[in-house]
Amino acid sequence: MEFLRFHTATQVGESKPTEMVRPQTPLNLAGFFDKILRFGTISLAFLVPLFFLPFTSEFYEFNKQMLLVLATIVLMVSWFGKMWSHRELRFVRTPLDLPILLFVLAYLVTTVTSINSLVSVLGHFGRFNGGLISVVCYALLYYVFVNNV
């Protein structure tokens, strides 16, 4: 497939132009997603302790939790994009799969049966770490790390 076609003529009125064809380079999506996964996992370890937002009133835990949720979304999309570009579904099994699944399932059951579901999903104000969202993010990040590091 031709990307650009350049026509050059050495003299005015020449009937047969010389063609130069520049081939199109294929996109390396697997490499792109792999770079995002490597950079994201390493930078997450360094950014979480240092991250804060100046426009929130709770400067310690809420900001870090939002970074964790955003990083989980980006890393999960990158992991699925990497698997899609390789055309394979790869999942590394570990001995911790069943305990993590049971823990997240227990959190889900207690969230559904909770008196205050909103607090169970998001966490308590000042302590956003204990909600269902954070537990699911921790579990997903574990699987991203195990499958890509």
Disulfide bonds with the S-S distance in Angstrom:
none
